[in-house]
């Protein structure tokens, strides 16, 4: 009887050890910030998690099951580069706003396909990507050319300035 009991316990221990690296990767912490998007006469404010490090860029919104209407993740890059995003292990459909160094939106990838490995991104240099809930761009009327206000863009101008 003891041999039978030990095997399930050993299997459970082995499973826990195998999943430990996945759990550690999912435990990446992000600073919280605010961005505003100037779209015509309207300003839209979002609370965002800031993805600054390579590890944070890799983690992104993977494994998340929810995202609020005025929430998102802002990926920051330096220097500007051609960015390709993907939806690996991302369960929430997203809109991705690709942001030039001056803060203007270069392109918007709307309603991205969850779990897809297809590269997403324009063929222009950007230094930021804002991921928000799918449908946000359409709901708010966001377009390329609108301006994202955050200290990372346009010489440090931020929300409310």
Backbone torsions as a table, in degrees:
resi	resn	phi	psi	omega
1	UNK	NA	-39.5	180.0
2	UNK	-62.7	-38.2	179.0
3	UNK	-61.5	-38.4	179.3
4	UNK	-67.4	-39.9	-179.5
5	UNK	-69.2	-33.9	-177.1
6	UNK	-70.9	-35.1	-177.9
7	UNK	-62.1	-49.4	177.6
8	UNK	-60.7	-37.3	178.6
9	UNK	-65.4	-41.3	178.8
10	UNK	-65.3	-40.3	178.3
11	UNK	-63.8	-41.7	179.2
12	UNK	-64.2	-42.1	177.8
13	UNK	-63.1	-43.8	179.6
14	UNK	-62.6	-42.6	178.2
15	UNK	-61.8	-43.1	178.7
16	UNK	-61.3	-41.5	179.4
17	UNK	-67.1	-38.3	179.0
18	UNK	-67.7	-35.4	-178.1
19	UNK	-83.6	-12.4	-177.3
20	UNK	-55.5	-45.5	178.8
21	UNK	-62.5	-36.2	178.3
22	UNK	-64.9	-43.6	179.6
23	UNK	-64.0	-40.4	179.1
24	UNK	-62.8	-41.8	179.3
25	UNK	-64.8	-37.2	-178.9
26	UNK	-73.3	-13.7	-175.8
27	UNK	-87.6	8.4	179.1
28	UNK	-56.3	133.5	180.0
29	UNK	-103.5	150.2	-176.0
30	UNK	-128.3	140.8	171.0
31	UNK	-72.5	152.4	178.5
32	UNK	-102.0	139.2	177.6
33	UNK	-143.2	-174.5	179.4
34	UNK	-130.0	139.5	169.7
35	UNK	-128.3	152.6	171.4
36	UNK	-123.6	148.2	174.7
37	UNK	-117.0	121.8	176.1
38	UNK	-88.7	112.9	-178.6
39	UNK	-126.3	100.0	-173.7
40	UNK	63.6	-129.7	179.5
41	UNK	-86.3	-4.5	-175.7
42	UNK	-97.8	147.3	170.8
43	UNK	-123.0	131.6	-179.2
44	UNK	-118.1	127.8	-175.6
45	UNK	-104.9	137.7	177.8
46	UNK	-129.6	139.7	168.7
47	UNK	-90.5	126.7	-173.6
48	UNK	-128.6	151.1	167.1
49	UNK	-89.8	138.8	-176.8
50	UNK	-99.1	119.3	176.2
51	UNK	-100.7	106.3	-173.6
52	UNK	-114.1	-40.7	-176.9
53	UNK	-85.7	163.7	177.3
54	UNK	-59.5	-40.4	179.0
55	UNK	-64.0	-40.2	177.7
56	UNK	-68.1	-37.9	176.4
57	UNK	-60.5	-43.4	179.8
58	UNK	-65.1	-40.6	-176.4
59	UNK	-72.5	-50.6	179.9
60	UNK	47.9	-135.5	-179.7
61	UNK	-97.5	19.8	178.6
62	UNK	-56.6	142.6	173.3
63	UNK	70.5	4.7	177.6
64	UNK	-80.5	146.2	179.4
65	UNK	-107.9	-16.9	-179.2
66	UNK	-141.3	158.1	174.4
67	UNK	-155.2	129.7	-178.0
68	UNK	-72.7	162.3	-178.3
69	UNK	-60.2	-32.9	-178.2
70	UNK	-114.4	34.3	178.0
71	UNK	-122.4	163.3	177.4
72	UNK	-176.4	-171.3	175.1
73	UNK	-130.6	131.0	178.7
74	UNK	-108.0	113.5	177.2
75	UNK	-89.1	123.9	-179.0
76	UNK	-111.8	134.8	-178.2
77	UNK	-130.0	146.0	172.4
78	UNK	-148.3	130.0	-2.0
79	UNK	-77.7	175.2	175.9
80	UNK	-56.4	145.8	-177.6
81	UNK	-156.2	169.7	173.9
82	UNK	-81.9	114.7	-174.6
83	UNK	-101.0	135.3	172.3
84	UNK	-121.7	121.3	178.2
85	UNK	-102.2	167.5	172.5
86	UNK	-145.9	174.9	-176.8
87	UNK	-115.1	22.9	-179.7
88	UNK	-54.3	128.3	177.8
89	UNK	55.8	23.3	176.8
90	UNK	-107.9	118.2	-171.8
91	UNK	-93.2	-13.0	-175.8
92	UNK	-100.7	126.5	173.6
93	UNK	-65.4	139.9	-173.1
94	UNK	-129.2	158.4	161.2
95	UNK	-102.2	135.8	178.4
96	UNK	-116.1	122.4	179.3
97	UNK	-105.9	117.1	-178.4
98	UNK	-93.2	123.8	-166.3
99	UNK	-116.0	127.0	176.7
100	UNK	-73.6	164.4	178.9
101	UNK	-57.0	-28.1	179.1
102	UNK	-82.3	0.2	178.1
103	UNK	94.1	-7.0	179.4
104	UNK	-78.8	147.1	178.1
105	UNK	-77.8	120.6	179.9
106	UNK	-81.5	-39.2	-176.4
107	UNK	-160.4	156.7	176.4
108	UNK	-128.8	124.7	171.7
109	UNK	-98.7	110.2	-175.1
110	UNK	-94.0	145.8	172.2
111	UNK	49.0	56.6	-179.0
112	UNK	-65.2	150.7	-173.7
113	UNK	-82.4	117.3	178.4
114	UNK	-55.0	143.5	174.7
115	UNK	71.1	1.7	-177.7
116	UNK	-74.7	143.2	175.4
117	UNK	-98.9	3.4	179.9
118	UNK	-67.6	127.3	178.7
119	UNK	-63.3	139.0	-178.0
120	UNK	-125.7	127.4	175.1
121	UNK	158.6	151.9	179.4
122	UNK	-80.4	165.1	179.7
123	UNK	-93.1	52.0	177.8
124	UNK	-136.0	159.8	178.3
125	UNK	-80.0	128.7	176.7
126	UNK	-133.7	161.9	173.7
127	UNK	-127.2	18.1	174.6
128	UNK	-162.4	151.7	173.4
129	UNK	-136.7	126.8	176.1
130	UNK	-106.0	120.6	176.0
131	UNK	-102.3	126.1	178.2
132	UNK	-132.5	168.5	-179.4
133	UNK	-57.5	137.0	178.6
134	UNK	-54.5	138.8	-179.4
135	UNK	95.6	-13.4	-178.8
136	UNK	-63.3	-43.9	-178.8
137	UNK	-60.1	-44.9	179.4
138	UNK	-68.2	-44.4	-177.7
139	UNK	-59.8	-39.7	-177.2
140	UNK	-96.1	-4.7	-179.3
141	UNK	71.0	32.1	180.0
142	UNK	-73.2	143.3	-177.5
143	UNK	-142.8	158.0	169.7
144	UNK	-55.3	140.5	-176.5
145	UNK	100.6	-24.5	173.6
146	UNK	-62.4	157.9	-173.7
147	UNK	-111.2	131.4	174.8
148	UNK	-94.2	125.6	-178.7
149	UNK	-102.6	113.8	178.5
150	UNK	-162.4	147.3	-177.8
151	UNK	-56.2	-22.2	-179.9
152	UNK	-69.4	-23.7	-175.2
153	UNK	-109.2	152.0	170.1
154	UNK	53.4	50.5	173.4
155	UNK	67.7	22.3	172.2
156	UNK	97.9	3.6	176.4
157	UNK	-64.3	138.2	-179.2
158	UNK	-126.3	-177.5	179.1
159	UNK	-54.6	141.3	177.0
160	UNK	81.8	3.4	-178.3
161	UNK	-111.0	NA	NA
